[in-house]
Amino acid sequence: MDPARDADRATPPLAVRPVMMRTAAGQVVDQLRTAIIDGRLRAGDRLPSEQQMAQDFGVSRGTVREAIRTLAASNLVTSTRGAAGGTFVTTPQAGELAERIGEQLGLWFRAGNISLAEVQHARHVLERECVALAALNRTEEDLSAMRRPIEISRDPGLGEDAWLTTDVEFHTAVSKSAKNSILELAMTAVHLVRPRTNRLLLKELRRDCIADQHWAMYEGIRDRDVAAATAAFERHFSYLRDMQQRVLADAHADAETMPVLDIPGETGPTPHLFGDAHQDAAR
């Protein structure tokens, strides 16, 4: 018996499918999307008629319609009927972009390549700037959006999931108050995994301390005091960082190497938070 040949027979054959050429509709989509992204087509611009685009691209009207449907599904164009109707370029709203970015980031995080330390560092850099800008740019509506989750979080009967939601709502309100769309979108990535990172500390955190720290940040932002607001954020971040370090040390785990993927999305027994590192320590 040849072990190498036996091993080859034990390996299932690679399932492949015939390679398909890029469709004509896909090529039309690529050209139109590129024109929108680089600004040659702007929000509100009306695209040529189906017939004209079919002639320009050298394809059928059906192919053009397929391309338009694809772009519409991405909210890059919208079509209306009537004498003044047609297909118009649109600009996706921040919420729509955040949702799409969130979906892609969710896949990225699930790949297991993002460490807890990377998330924490990104949060510190981004949110500190958001807090400073919020102190300069906040509106009364922003203050109300920050105050509400703090008040709700003080309810001693609030369940764990609801409490975690109030935490993310508060920090999201701070991000929006900065009035910087790029920072807000960047913070979307952080907020996507914060319920997971918070669960890591859920049994150790004191809710009253968190509420008081949030309130101190709120007061600095309310008073337009950048120094007070950022100092309050630093105290809050240090509290969470120190707590995280203690929890990880007890489990013989390390934020630098611990993937976010290892933190469950739902509340569960603490031992399962740390994967193999914790299991090894328990032996």
C-alpha positions as CSV (number, residue, x, y, z in Angstrom):
1,M,0.0,0.0,0.0
2,D,1.2,3.5,-0.9
3,P,0.4,5.9,2.0
4,A,0.7,8.9,-0.3
5,R,-1.8,7.5,-2.8
6,D,-4.1,6.5,0.1
7,A,-4.0,10.1,1.4
8,D,-4.8,11.4,-2.1
9,R,-7.8,9.2,-2.3
10,A,-9.0,10.3,1.1
11,T,-8.9,14.0,0.1
12,P,-12.2,15.0,-1.6
13,P,-11.8,16.4,-5.1
14,L,-12.0,20.2,-5.5
15,A,-15.5,21.2,-6.6
16,V,-15.2,23.6,-9.5
17,R,-17.6,25.4,-11.8
18,P,-16.9,26.6,-15.3
19,V,-15.4,30.1,-15.4
20,M,-18.0,32.6,-16.7
21,M,-17.1,35.7,-18.6
22,R,-18.1,39.1,-17.2
23,T,-21.6,39.9,-18.3
24,A,-22.3,42.9,-20.5
25,A,-24.6,44.3,-17.8
26,G,-21.8,44.0,-15.3
27,Q,-19.5,46.0,-17.5
28,V,-22.1,48.7,-17.9
29,V,-22.5,48.8,-14.1
30,D,-18.8,49.1,-13.6
31,Q,-18.5,52.1,-16.0
32,L,-21.5,53.9,-14.5
33,R,-20.5,53.2,-10.9
34,T,-17.0,54.5,-11.7
35,A,-18.4,57.7,-13.3
36,I,-20.5,58.3,-10.1
37,I,-17.7,57.6,-7.7
38,D,-15.2,59.9,-9.5
39,G,-17.7,62.7,-9.9
40,R,-18.3,62.7,-13.6
41,L,-21.9,61.8,-12.8
42,R,-23.3,63.8,-9.8
43,A,-26.3,63.5,-7.6
44,G,-29.3,64.7,-9.5
45,D,-27.9,64.1,-12.9
46,R,-30.2,62.4,-15.3
47,L,-28.9,59.4,-17.2
48,P,-29.5,59.2,-21.0
49,S,-32.5,57.1,-22.1
50,E,-32.2,53.3,-22.3
51,Q,-32.1,53.5,-26.1
52,Q,-29.3,56.1,-26.0
53,M,-27.2,54.1,-23.5
54,A,-27.8,50.9,-25.5
55,Q,-26.4,52.6,-28.5
56,D,-23.5,54.2,-26.6
57,F,-22.5,50.9,-24.9
58,G,-23.2,48.8,-27.9
59,V,-25.6,46.5,-25.9
60,S,-29.3,45.7,-25.9
61,R,-31.9,47.7,-24.0
62,G,-32.5,44.7,-21.8
63,T,-28.8,44.8,-20.8
64,V,-29.1,48.4,-19.9
65,R,-32.3,47.7,-17.8
66,E,-30.4,45.0,-15.9
67,A,-27.5,47.4,-15.2
68,I,-29.9,50.0,-13.9
69,R,-31.6,47.5,-11.6
70,T,-28.2,46.6,-10.2
71,L,-27.3,50.3,-9.6
72,A,-30.7,51.0,-8.1
73,A,-30.3,48.1,-5.6
74,S,-27.1,49.9,-4.4
75,N,-29.1,53.2,-4.1
76,L,-26.8,54.8,-6.7
77,V,-29.7,55.6,-9.1
78,T,-33.4,56.0,-8.9
79,S,-36.0,55.9,-11.6
80,T,-39.3,57.9,-11.9
81,R,-42.1,57.9,-14.4
82,G,-43.9,60.7,-16.2
83,A,-43.0,63.5,-18.5
84,A,-40.2,64.7,-16.1
85,G,-39.2,61.2,-15.2
86,G,-36.1,59.2,-16.0
87,T,-33.2,57.6,-14.2
88,F,-31.3,59.9,-11.9
89,V,-28.1,59.6,-9.9
90,T,-28.6,59.6,-6.2
91,T,-26.3,60.0,-3.2
92,P,-26.7,57.3,-0.5
93,Q,-27.6,58.6,2.9
94,A,-25.2,58.2,5.8
95,G,-27.4,55.6,7.4
96,E,-27.6,53.5,4.3
97,L,-23.8,53.7,3.9
98,A,-23.3,52.8,7.5
99,E,-25.6,49.8,7.2
100,R,-23.7,48.5,4.2
101,I,-20.3,49.2,5.8
102,G,-21.6,47.4,8.9
103,E,-22.5,44.3,6.9
104,Q,-19.0,44.2,5.3
105,L,-17.3,44.8,8.6
106,G,-19.4,42.0,10.2
107,L,-17.9,39.6,7.7
108,W,-14.5,41.0,8.3
109,F,-14.7,40.6,12.1
110,R,-16.1,37.1,11.6
111,A,-13.0,36.2,9.7
112,G,-11.2,36.3,13.0
113,N,-8.5,38.7,11.9
114,I,-9.3,41.7,14.1
115,S,-7.9,41.7,17.7
116,L,-9.5,43.2,20.7
117,A,-6.5,45.5,21.1
118,E,-7.0,46.9,17.6
119,V,-10.6,47.7,18.3
120,Q,-9.7,49.4,21.6
121,H,-7.0,51.5,20.1
122,A,-9.2,52.6,17.2
123,R,-11.9,53.5,19.6
124,H,-9.6,55.6,21.7
125,V,-8.2,57.6,18.8
126,L,-11.6,58.1,17.1
127,E,-13.9,58.7,20.0
128,R,-11.6,61.1,21.8
129,E,-11.7,63.3,18.7
130,C,-15.5,62.9,18.4
131,V,-15.9,64.0,22.1
132,A,-13.8,67.1,21.5
133,L,-15.7,68.1,18.3
134,A,-19.0,67.3,20.0
135,A,-18.2,69.9,22.7
136,L,-17.8,72.5,19.9
137,N,-20.6,71.5,17.6
138,R,-23.4,69.9,19.6
139,T,-27.0,71.0,19.4
140,E,-29.8,70.9,21.9
141,E,-31.1,67.9,20.0
142,D,-27.8,66.2,20.3
143,L,-27.8,66.8,24.1
144,S,-31.2,65.2,24.4
145,A,-30.0,62.2,22.4
146,M,-27.1,61.8,24.8
147,R,-29.1,62.4,28.0
148,R,-31.9,59.9,27.3
149,P,-29.8,56.7,27.3
150,I,-27.9,57.8,30.4
151,E,-31.2,58.2,32.3
152,I,-32.6,54.9,31.0
153,S,-29.4,53.1,32.0
154,R,-29.9,54.1,35.6
155,D,-33.0,51.8,35.9
156,P,-31.8,49.0,38.2
157,G,-34.4,46.6,36.6
158,L,-33.0,47.1,33.1
159,G,-32.0,43.8,31.5
160,E,-28.4,43.2,30.2
161,D,-29.3,43.5,26.5
162,A,-31.2,46.7,27.1
163,W,-28.4,48.1,29.2
164,L,-25.9,47.3,26.5
165,T,-28.1,49.1,24.0
166,T,-28.2,52.3,26.0
167,D,-24.4,52.3,26.2
168,V,-24.1,52.1,22.4
169,E,-26.9,54.7,22.0
170,F,-25.0,57.2,24.2
171,H,-21.7,56.8,22.3
172,T,-23.5,56.9,19.0
173,A,-25.1,60.2,20.0
174,V,-21.7,61.6,20.9
175,S,-20.3,60.5,17.4
176,K,-23.2,62.2,15.6
177,S,-22.7,65.4,17.7
178,A,-19.2,65.7,16.3
179,K,-20.7,66.7,12.9
180,N,-18.0,64.9,11.0
181,S,-19.4,62.3,8.6
182,I,-16.1,60.5,8.1
183,L,-15.6,60.1,11.8
184,E,-19.1,59.0,12.3
185,L,-18.8,56.3,9.7
186,A,-15.4,55.2,11.2
187,M,-17.1,55.0,14.6
188,T,-19.7,52.8,13.0
189,A,-17.1,50.1,12.7
190,V,-16.3,50.4,16.4
191,H,-19.9,50.4,17.5
192,L,-20.5,47.3,15.5
193,V,-18.4,45.2,17.9
194,R,-18.8,47.2,21.1
195,P,-21.7,45.0,22.3
196,R,-19.3,42.1,22.0
197,T,-16.4,43.8,23.8
198,N,-18.8,45.1,26.5
199,R,-20.0,41.5,27.2
200,L,-16.4,40.6,28.0
201,L,-16.7,42.9,31.1
202,L,-20.5,42.6,31.7
203,K,-20.2,40.8,35.0
204,E,-17.5,43.1,36.4
205,L,-18.8,46.6,35.3
206,R,-20.6,48.7,37.8
207,R,-23.5,50.3,36.0
208,D,-23.6,53.3,38.4
209,C,-20.0,54.1,37.6
210,I,-20.6,53.9,33.8
211,A,-23.6,56.2,34.1
212,D,-21.6,58.7,36.2
213,Q,-18.8,58.6,33.6
214,H,-21.2,59.1,30.7
215,W,-22.8,62.0,32.6
216,A,-19.4,63.7,33.1
217,M,-18.8,63.4,29.4
218,Y,-22.3,64.8,28.7
219,E,-21.7,67.8,31.1
220,G,-18.4,68.7,29.4
221,I,-20.1,68.5,26.0
222,R,-23.1,70.4,27.2
223,D,-20.9,73.2,28.6
224,R,-18.8,73.3,25.4
225,D,-15.8,72.6,27.6
226,V,-13.4,70.6,25.4
227,A,-10.9,69.9,28.1
228,A,-13.5,68.7,30.6
229,A,-15.2,66.5,28.0
230,T,-12.0,64.8,26.8
231,A,-10.8,64.4,30.4
232,A,-14.1,62.7,31.2
233,F,-13.7,60.4,28.2
234,E,-10.1,59.5,29.2
235,R,-11.3,58.5,32.7
236,H,-14.1,56.4,31.2
237,F,-11.8,54.7,28.7
238,S,-9.1,54.0,31.4
239,Y,-11.8,52.5,33.6
240,L,-12.8,50.1,30.8
241,R,-9.2,49.4,29.8
242,D,-8.1,48.5,33.3
243,M,-11.2,46.3,33.8
244,Q,-10.5,44.5,30.6
245,Q,-6.9,43.9,31.5
246,R,-7.9,42.3,34.8
247,V,-10.5,40.1,33.2
248,L,-8.1,38.9,30.5
249,A,-5.3,38.4,33.0
250,D,-7.5,36.2,35.1
251,A,-8.2,34.1,32.0
252,H,-4.5,34.1,30.9
253,A,-5.6,35.8,27.7
254,D,-4.1,38.7,25.8
255,A,-5.9,41.6,24.0
256,E,-3.2,41.7,21.4
257,T,-3.8,38.2,20.2
258,M,-7.5,37.6,21.2
259,P,-9.7,37.9,18.1
260,V,-13.0,39.7,18.5
261,L,-14.5,36.6,17.0
262,D,-13.8,34.7,20.3
263,I,-16.2,37.0,22.2
264,P,-19.8,35.7,21.9
265,G,-22.5,37.9,20.5
266,E,-24.9,36.8,23.2
267,T,-24.6,36.5,26.9
268,G,-23.0,33.1,27.9
269,P,-20.9,31.5,30.6
270,T,-17.7,33.4,31.2
271,P,-15.4,30.5,30.4
272,H,-16.5,30.4,26.8
273,L,-15.3,34.0,26.3
274,F,-11.7,33.0,26.0
275,G,-11.6,30.0,23.7
276,D,-8.5,27.8,23.9
277,A,-6.5,30.2,26.1
278,H,-9.0,29.9,28.9
279,Q,-9.4,26.2,28.5
280,D,-5.6,25.6,28.7
281,A,-5.5,27.7,31.9
282,A,-8.3,25.7,33.5
283,R,-6.6,22.4,33.0
